[in-house]
Amino acid sequence: MSAKGDIDMREARERRPPEELGISGRIDHKVTLSDGVSLSVRLVTPNGQQTGRGVLLVHGFAAEKTENGLFDTLASRLAAGGLATAQYDWRGLGDSEGTFHNVTLQRHADDLVELARWFEKRIEVPSGSLSVIGFSLGATILAMAAKSGFQMASAVFLSPAFRPKRDMWPRYKHLQRQLRETEAVTKPGSRVLLGQAILGSLEVADVTEDVRALRAPLLVCHGSKDQRIPLASTRRALSHVQDSVQLEVFKGASHSFRPEKEHRPRLGNVVCEWLLGLERNRVF
């Protein structure tokens, strides 16, 4: 991925026409992390104005900042509710710099923390006051970040991968044979390269206990027809957790909350109303 100058925690802005933005202002940024790698970030604010509330959206495995349109739908709904959002591409993916195949999940969790600090400063809110939405493996790295001390006001897990070693690793195990002869192999069905670092992380990742120890209010949304991460896995992971967890099951929804017209509008409403409800109750 190419860089556009040394920005060092400042943004390069790409403004979009108002008719494309609808209700919200949208600006694309390049945010440079402590190791010099720049991540591509999209900031959406209600009517282009700054707010005192922010939501960071973390996409899933080998995806990009829009999460195939799911995050754009959520960002628009949250902006309509007065919430600023930031979506970003993991390093080595989408429009971000760096490489993906030779980076561990912990590195991505560390990137999340740095990006959250930038977002807090950008919208001028106190440290630890963001809400964070993690989709699939994005929920995994959010839990890993929390284990390392990252603080948030609340968390939303969408189709979460609590146990990647059981629910994801088996789909990629066969690639290990190819990695004996080469540094990276192509993820089936995409152009994304996978290597030992990222696949090794999947092989051992299990954040079940970290999620159970989470102290921030937690909303979990999962489709009943998710064939990638079974709903039963989420139910098991959430057993014996604190009272501040709410599970919303979307009957008939897939891993990505499809069919879209049926499930994504409801998802946006559920997430937005839950976050705003926390604020009304002075939890958020």
Secondary structure, DSSP 4 states (H G I P E B T S, - for coil): ----S--SS----EE--HHHHTTEEEEEEEEE-TTSPEEEEEEEEETT---S-EEEEE--TT--TTTTTHHHHHHHHHHHTT-EEEEEPPTTSTT--S-STT--HHHHHHHHHHHHHHHHHHTT--TT--EEEEETHHHHHHHHHHHTT---SEEEEES--S-HHHHTHHHHGGGHHHHTT-SEEEPTTSS-EEEHHHHHHHHH---HHHHHT--S-EEEEEETT-SSS-HHHHHHHTTT--TTEEEEEETT--TT--SHHHHHHHHHHHHHHHHHHHHHTT--
